[in-house]
């Protein structure tokens, strides 16, 4: 359920706890897209942090699995998923997208023949101050604790697939919290959250 609903749950917790209707402030959880948006692209490219030179923005370098083919039910409606040779259209859910809890009764399923996902998890996710367009972003994201990001991550191993959520470990390293794997294994995890609160400019007094 963590993979199927983690993005919606993290956003809902932040929205409930940190929003303020009086000033029009709306809160959500930090996600991996927020971090990628403030990285210095002249020194950083997504490919740098993906495994096996995989470019997660394209269909290149997928890996096909025939023996370990369990997957979280939400995966079948995610963007670019390929199950038994059938690809989800580009209109499928992106990794940080999920507005409401999914109405899922079967938490995971098994492909009849193959599953062929793309790598989205980071492998070399050590972030330093020089990785960001401004040093302030590094200071904002750095903490002495680790926290979940509201983004799903897929990590391709040699014989199986890990499905989970992105995690910012001690504010320095992008990792994946594994919640399910294609062997059918289920894992639980606890962690902190990191809210982002958006306040309309007209409601800010300086």
N, C-alpha and C positions, 0 to 999 in steps of 0.2 A: 504493500500500500504506500510505502514511502516514495517509491519511484512513480507510482501512478498518480499520487496526489501531493507530493512534496512541494511543488512550486506553488500550488493554490493555497496550501496550508500555511507556508511561510509568509506569503503575501497577506493572507487574511489575519494572521496573528499581528503583523505589523500595522495593518490598517485599523484593526480594533483597538490596539493599545496606544498608538501614537498619532492618529488623525485628530484634527480639531476643526469641527464644523464651523465654529464662530469666525475663524479667520480663513476658512476654505482650505485648510492644510490636509493633504491626503498622503498617507504613508503606505509604503510597500517595502518588500525586502530587497536588499542589494542582490544583484545577479551578475553573472559572468560578463554579460554584454556591457554593463556599466564600467567594469574594469577595462575591458578591451577598448572601450571608447576613449579612455584617457591615457592609453599607452602611446609612447613615441614610436610611430611607425617607421621612422628612419633607422631606428635601432632595434625594432621589434617587428616581427611578422608572425601571424598565427602559426605558420608552418614550423617556426622555431620551437614551439612548445608541444607540437603534436608528435605522436609516436610513429616510427617507421616512415618518416618523411611524408606522412599523410596530410593532405590538405582538406580539412573538414568543410571547406566551402564548395567543394566540387564532388563529383562521383568517382574521383580517381582513388586507386589503391584501397578498394574495399577488401574485406576478408570474408570468405564463405565458410560457414560451419555446417557440417552434416551430422555430427554425432551428439553435439550438445546444442539443442535448438529450443530450449525453453526461453520465453521472453515475457516481460510484464505486459499486461493487456493494453496499456496505454500506448505501447510502442507501435502497435498496428495502425495508429492514426497519426504517427509522427512524420514530419517532413523527411523524405528520402529513405524511409524504411523499405527494405526488400525482404519479403517473406514468401518462401516457395516460389520465387521468381517473379512475384507481383510487387511492383513498386508503388508506394504511396505518392500521390501527386505532390507538387511543390506547395500546394495549399494546406498541407498537413501541419500539425503543431510544430513550432520551432522550440528549441531547447529551453527557452525562458518563458514560454507562452502557456498559460492555463488560467482562465478567468474564474472558473468554478470547479468544485470537486467533481471528479468524473463519476458517473453512475456505473461503477464497475462491480459486478457480482463475482466474476471469475478473475482473481487477482493476477493470475498468470496463465499462459497457454503454451502449447508446444507446436512448432512448425511440423508439417508432415514430412518435408524433405530437407529444406535448407533455410538458413537465415543469413543474410549478407549485409551487415551494418557498416556504417562509417565510424571512424574514430573521431570522437569529439572531446574526450578527456585530454587534459594536458599531461605530458610526461616530464617535461623539464620546466616546471612552473615556478622557479625561484625568481622573485621580483625584487629589484633593488630601486633605489631612488632614481637612478639614471634611466630606468625603463619608462618613466612617466613623462608626460609633456610638461608637468609642473611638479616640483618637489612637494608641494602642498598635498597632492593626491596621495603620495606615499605616506605622508604623516596622517592623513585622514583614515586610510585603510589599515594602517599598522596598529595592532593591539598586542597585548600579552596573552590573548586568548584566541581560540579558533572558532569559526562560525560557518554555518551553512550558507550557501548562496542559492537563490531561487532559480536554479538552472539544472536541468538533467544532464548527466554525463554518461557516455558510453566508452568503455575502455576495453580494447581488443587484446586478448591474451592469445597464446599459441593454440590452446585447445578449448578455450571457453571465453565468454564475454561477461564483463562486469557492468551492471547497470546501477547507477546511483545518482548522487547530487554532488555538484561542485562544492568544494570547501576551501576557505581561505585559512590556512594553518598559521597561527601566530602572526597573522597579517603579512606574512612573507612568502608563503608558498601555496600555489594553486594545486590542490589534490582532488581526489575523488573519494567520497564516502560511499563505499559499495553497500547496496541494500538488497541486491538480487543478482544471481548469476545464471548463465544459460545451462548449467547443470541442474538447476532447480533449487539451488541453495538460497535461503533467506537469511538476511542479517538485519539486526536492529542497530540504531545509533542515536545518541543524544549529542546535542551541540548547542551553541549559542546562536542568536540571530543578530542581524545588523540592519536596522531600518534606514530607509531614505524617506525624508519628509519633504514633499513639494509644496511650497507656499506661494500663492499668487503675489507677484511683485507689488501690486497696489495695496496689499495688506501688510506690507513690511514698513515699519517706521524706523528711520535712522536718526 
